[in-house]
Amino acid sequence: MQSSAGTIGLRSSDSLTAASMLTCKVVAAEATIDLRHRVLRPHQERDDCYYPGDSDPQAIHLAAFANTSIVAVCTAYPEILADQDFLAPFRLRGMAVAPTHQKNGVGRLILNDLEARIWSSGGDFLWFNARTSAHGFYQKLGYEVTGDAFEIEPIGMHYVMFKRLVLSAGDQIQPSLLA
Ligand SMILES: CC(C)(COP(=O)(O)OP(=O)(O)OC[C@H]1O[C@@H](n2cnc3c(N)ncnc32)[C@H](O)[C@@H]1OP(=O)(O)O)[C@@H](O)C(=O)NCCC(=O)NCCS
């Protein structure tokens, strides 16, 4: 399924209406930091919101824009997950939707777009530490939990979640989005 924003995998018509007003674009890592800070780590310093892989040449930083405002961000960069033998694994970091835009299909939109870009650049696997409060979101997008929940101080309980990346037959990506 394809929206005017050129994303794949949208299913809810309500979500499609809200999310199709947005445009996903590749941005510099710096553009993601404010929303990471505001949504994910408000009790930490802004400087704590940079990740070691942010400057990896293969890192993909995505932002969803409502006009000129960034309302969602996410990042992925190559990193292996122990005991997995995928050739080109990526790790998801900094998945954040502005509170004003949550539960409107925006998280689905930007993560589907990120998956397509990873797959298109040769990645075959995406994993991450998911907050237990958000793991239902990832399950809806086809991610699986592996192992038990564990604590990451000072944030809280997490699961490792993962998905093998494949595009299904009906999915299409606008070439312009992959430039
Ligand atoms: C978690 C988050 C990224 C999800 O993005 P979102 O835009 O709110 O989610 P969407 O509207 O695209 O939801 C897609 C589906 O997941 C469901 N969903 C969304 N958040 C959920 C949650 N926390 N738990 C369970 N299900 C959730 C939605 O109801 C929707 O279901 P549907 O397809 O049946 O309608 C976003 O709410 C957020 O940034 N939360 C705060 C920060 C956070 O926890 N980030 C993740 C860190 S691991």
The ligand as a MOL file (V3000), in Angstrom:
LIG
                    3D

  0  0  0     0  0            999 V3000
M  V30 BEGIN CTAB
M  V30 COUNTS 48 50 0 0 0
M  V30 BEGIN ATOM
M  V30 1 C 5.9580 4.4450 20.5220 0
M  V30 2 C 5.7710 5.4630 19.4000 0
M  V30 3 C 7.0700 5.5710 18.5940 0
M  V30 4 C 4.6610 4.9530 18.4660 0
M  V30 5 O 4.4130 5.9110 17.4490 0
M  V30 6 P 2.9100 6.3770 17.1670 0
M  V30 7 O 2.9400 7.3360 16.0420 0
M  V30 8 O 2.3130 6.8470 18.4350 0
M  V30 9 O 2.2420 5.0090 16.7560 0
M  V30 10 P 1.2180 4.7140 15.5320 0
M  V30 11 O 0.0700 5.6420 15.6310 0
M  V30 12 O 1.9550 4.6730 14.2450 0
M  V30 13 O 0.7290 3.2600 15.9610 0
M  V30 14 C 0.7290 2.1280 15.1050 0
M  V30 15 C -0.0340 1.0540 15.8500 0
M  V30 16 O 0.6440 0.7700 17.0980 0
M  V30 17 C -0.2320 1.0340 18.2000 0
M  V30 18 N 0.5740 1.6440 19.2610 0
M  V30 19 C 1.1640 2.8400 19.2460 0
M  V30 20 N 1.8310 3.0400 20.3940 0
M  V30 21 C 1.6400 1.9260 21.1340 0
M  V30 22 C 2.1020 1.5160 22.4160 0
M  V30 23 N 2.8940 2.3100 23.1730 0
M  V30 24 N 1.7230 0.2890 22.8710 0
M  V30 25 C 0.9470 -0.5230 22.1090 0
M  V30 26 N 0.4880 -0.1940 20.8820 0
M  V30 27 C 0.8420 1.0270 20.4100 0
M  V30 28 C -1.2870 1.9790 17.6690 0
M  V30 29 O -2.4740 1.8940 18.4220 0
M  V30 30 C -1.4450 1.4860 16.2400 0
M  V30 31 O -2.2550 0.3430 16.2490 0
M  V30 32 P -3.3030 0.0410 15.0320 0
M  V30 33 O -2.4640 -0.2760 13.8210 0
M  V30 34 O -4.0820 -1.1140 15.5380 0
M  V30 35 O -4.1010 1.2900 14.8500 0
M  V30 36 C 5.3710 6.8650 19.9220 0
M  V30 37 O 4.1170 6.7650 20.5840 0
M  V30 38 C 6.3890 7.4990 20.8530 0
M  V30 39 O 7.2710 8.2100 20.3970 0
M  V30 40 N 6.2540 7.2310 22.1730 0
M  V30 41 C 7.1170 7.8270 23.1720 0
M  V30 42 C 8.6030 7.4460 22.9740 0
M  V30 43 C 8.8120 5.9550 22.8790 0
M  V30 44 O 8.3650 5.1610 23.6980 0
M  V30 45 N 9.6190 5.5650 21.8240 0
M  V30 46 C 9.9750 4.1830 21.6130 0
M  V30 47 C 11.2370 3.9160 22.3390 0
M  V30 48 S 11.7360 2.1840 22.1910 0
M  V30 END ATOM
M  V30 BEGIN BOND
M  V30 1 1 1 2
M  V30 2 1 2 3
M  V30 3 1 2 4
M  V30 4 1 2 36
M  V30 5 1 4 5
M  V30 6 1 5 6
M  V30 7 2 6 7
M  V30 8 1 6 8
M  V30 9 1 6 9
M  V30 10 1 9 10
M  V30 11 2 10 11
M  V30 12 1 10 12
M  V30 13 1 10 13
M  V30 14 1 13 14
M  V30 15 1 14 15
M  V30 16 1 15 16
M  V30 17 1 15 30
M  V30 18 1 16 17
M  V30 19 1 17 18
M  V30 20 1 17 28
M  V30 21 1 18 19
M  V30 22 1 18 27
M  V30 23 2 19 20
M  V30 24 1 20 21
M  V30 25 1 21 22
M  V30 26 2 21 27
M  V30 27 1 22 23
M  V30 28 2 22 24
M  V30 29 1 24 25
M  V30 30 2 25 26
M  V30 31 1 26 27
M  V30 32 1 28 29
M  V30 33 1 28 30
M  V30 34 1 30 31
M  V30 35 1 31 32
M  V30 36 2 32 33
M  V30 37 1 32 34
M  V30 38 1 32 35
M  V30 39 1 36 37
M  V30 40 1 36 38
M  V30 41 2 38 39
M  V30 42 1 38 40
M  V30 43 1 40 41
M  V30 44 1 41 42
M  V30 45 1 42 43
M  V30 46 2 43 44
M  V30 47 1 43 45
M  V30 48 1 45 46
M  V30 49 1 46 47
M  V30 50 1 47 48
M  V30 END BOND
M  V30 END CTAB
M  END
